[in-house]
């Protein structure tokens, strides 16, 4: 159950609320800007009217005083000044002074004008906040005889602009309310509601309904969106029908594939069983043949005819090779079944390596190759299967001897580092071709596909050795010999590994 939405969440999630909010904000900001402009215009107009009224009142007052100034009748001038001051209270006359051409006071209102005045201020707001001074020259028959100086009190900024500002604010507030309501209604009707209808239709489509018609004939972007959604619904319905047909075909193919898989598993099982049985059955007669061939070779039945010596040696060599092949095939069958078991015990690895090198030296000598231990073998004891670890070394040494050139040496070394022990076997052969490197550890994958009898094999030694190493928690890696010719194989084994019997399966 979804938690109830807060007001802030409803505002964020509601498209109509957002649009109305944006419109109101736009109208308010626009109204404030227009109000500021209108108020400024009203203030300027009021200032111009104030200046005009001051100039008019100053001219009228000077005209009324002109006859008295021309007659130089001071009593009448003073009486006229009081009359003018009484008649012009509405425009806030502060005082009037009459100066002669030398600047001497001829007459002035009661109290006089305080301080020296220099004329009207130039600032827009100064008209309302500072005393305004008007100087009107008086001329008689074209000759200036006096100057009438009239000071007007400041009327105050608030009194000057309150009326135009009030009118402007009233008009703008009314316009903003009307614009916000009309704009919000227009947006909701023309944008929000159609989008809401599209949202509801999309939800129906997502629930699986396909008979949804959205095209209302609009020519704007919302109409294009509706038509696109209609086309998408039609295409989706078509694809669903195709998908159902494909699903039916896939289901049939899956049933067929399942049957083929079972048949393939049965065939693979039969092949594995055949290889295991055949290998096991062949081992017995091979053992007999090898026994009697070795007895003939050792002259157990009397001196062998010199003409048969080479034949007997060939029989012994071939039987030995065939026995190795049969043993490898039996190992493969056991791997495929997961029956190649490991018997863990404490293994002196350096002794296993030394024994393997010693036994391989005899084979190497027959091929004109030597096996050399590089440095001293560090004493290493780990948990593992001694027989299977020896099998790994025998396979690596056999391959190294097989692929090395005559009169060359196979190098063997051990190194302990970071909780692992590395066994290094380096040959001086032709190396592993790049196009065969990826199959080197695959069953029946050979690095050399030539028919050369000296290097012929089934491609089982390295795959079996690799799986044995992995079963011990290690790995076999290879790289070109840094001496410039041949390949270096490195068996890496952890010094700490699982203690207990286990089995290996093909991977």
Phi, psi and omega in degrees: 000129182286142178292149179297144183276142175281173179297320178297320179294320178297321180294320180290324186273340183270120180292319181296318179298319180296314181298313179299319178298317178297318181295314179300316179299317179297315181296318181296313180298315179297318179298319179297318179294315178296321178298319179297318179295315181296319179297317178298319178294321179295318179298316180297318180297315179298322179295318179296320178295322179297315179296320180296319180293323178296315180296318180295314182296323179295319180295318179295317181296318179295320178297322180291331182271345186304312182298320181292322179293322180294324179277350182056040179264100187293322182297316181292325179298315181295320179295320179293324179298316180295323179295318179295317180297321180291323184283344186241033177295332183294332180255017169060052173290128182267315181195163178225134175234144175242121182246144173280182185294339177273358179091009178277146182284124176272314179199157179204162179290168184299129182090340179068184178261129183280125175077170178272134178252145186243004178118174183298145177283154185268340182291151183296316182277345179297335179301328183261340188250347182234157178296131179257136185241131177242131179245117182242113178289146178245123182239140177241118183054041175083004182246127178291123181246342182196170176229128177264118180252120182240127177255135180245130180294149173291136183272349180092139183293319183297313181295332184282323188249357185297321181291309179295325179293321179296315180297315180297315181297319180298314180296317182292318179300315178299316180295321180294317180298312181297315182295320181294315180295315181293316180295317178299315179298318181296316181294317180298317183289321187263341184237303189293311182297317175298321178293322175298321177296320177297321178297315179297320178295320178297323177294320177296320178295320180294335178277358176110356178285138181238351180267052182251122179251127186241345185286111179255011176084005179292145182259003181267191183296325179294322175298318177297320178297320179297315180295323178295320179293324175298314180297321179296321179296316178298315180295322179295320178297318178295317180293326178295319178296318177296322181294322178296319177296316179296324179296320177298316178295321180294323179296318176296317179296325179294319178298316179296318180295322179297319177295318178296322179297317178297318179295321179294320178296320177296318179296316179297321177296318178297319179296316179295318178297318181297314180299318181295313182293315182297316181297318181294319181290327181287331184298322183296305178297327178296320179298320179294313180300315181297320180299309182290326178295318178293324177295319176297320181295326180270010177060035179292336180254022182105174183298126180280138177304126181308331181289343182260355184299312181296323180295319180294317178298321178295321179296314180299315181296316181293319179296321179297316179295316180296323177296321178295320179295316180298319178297320179294318178297321178294321176298319179298316179299319179293323178296314181298328179273349184074027184254003177281103187272156176242133177248108185278143174200173175286120184246125172279094189297324181296327177289322178297317179295316180297318179295319179296319178296318181297315181290325180288338181297324180295315177297319181296320182297323180293341180254009179074027181236148178247155176243120185240136176272125182273106182074193179269146178277118179293145180285119183227127175239126179220170178271127180183184177261109186297321183295315182289324176295323176294324178298320177300312181295319179299318180296315180295317180292321179298315178296318181298317179293319183296321186265353181279151178286155176297150180068013176254176183234143173264124183264136179231132180212162177229145178212136179250130179198139172053042176079007179234160172236131180251131175249121187251128177234116184242131176246175180238035183276204185279353180084174180264122177299143182300324182284356179244357185297327185285345181253006189297327182256011174274146177300130181067016175267126184245144176283334180237117183261010179286167180266018180297121184295333183290334183241011182294150178184172181268353182076040181246336186299306182294316177302317179295316179298320180297317181291325176294318179297317179293326177296336176270007180084012182246205181196164174239125178241158177216155180201160177301146179294125180296345177286353174111347182210136178098193185224148176245123174255135182235122174263119179253124180233137177284143179288334176247120180217171183301138181254104179160158180293152178202181178224158181249140174235164181288137177237000000 
